[in-house]
Amino acid sequence: MIKESLDIIERVTREFLGKLGVEGEIKVMSNQEGEVSVNVTLQEPQLFIGERGQTMFEISHILKALVRRKIEEPVRLSFDINDYQKNKEQYLRDLARTTADEVVLFKADKELPAMTPGERRIVHLELAERQDVVSESVGEGPERRVVIKIRTKDSSTESAPGL
């Protein structure tokens, strides 16, 4: 990602958040895979993160649309407030490993709470390399959740249909 594009993304972010009345530190960085991270640090982040990150997700969605209008090249943008996304991802990875260990120890399936598609994907990816358990998504809509089970000979194929 060229510096000019990063400057445009930072300017668009600053203007958009300013219109929302948000004041804080904004860091815009690009990684080796070409993804641009926009990290915002706020004094009072709760209002802009919202319940289960929903407000932050909506802000991110609008910000991505605004950036697409200003930059010709395709941009993969991740948006985070006070490391909420980063911490949530680490929590989900830890939850997946701990739950898988419980499943193996007690030899009983375990169902995780309802999650968004992105959250379920993190859990499935975290468990994909394990040889002792499989994960699958069950349920419909907002009630869709991950179930972790002991791997049997019948479940030797990769699981995680329909994240």
Steps between C-alpha positions, in 0.01 A plus 500: 500500500649832399542779756261728309218246541575462872485880537163508322367222726618689810342826377167329416501327841579824684223690315241224550574450870505879547145519362400234755654710776778251562837636606791268548831375368482341153768264367487375142741218406542259213626143545683264261173349373378844391236534770467847650434523873330805644541503877328767706572566867224680692457617859138371514475217242185322627251709303689452173568128553143420600353174619715208380682743266191567288540881484869463412406253224252750355753785518750273324248419226433868428871586516581229245237643262644850539855377435391308188363826356836679548749229395497329161693188606320232703571531873452243775434706808480391862370743760555473874428716803726466806611153379148357550519281185853383576409408858176332392685289242751387765213420738327289231823310424549429871134398536531261204813331638368476857164363387667248269715383791184458713333301221797263484526472879130435565429329165182707457400748229495864602299782344634855506277809526346653186759684290530709188638334184838667556519378858407143401766511229768587759395199711495262201843617381646466849386136520561402137844348565395297802475127439289420807195727446280642223288811501179571316249782485139425592183707526359781291554873473616686809467182709763312292771356721803271495487147638831330582503118490743212540639404159388154395591298193177627339591864568851478356412737218533872565205652677368858530233503231319825445694715741 
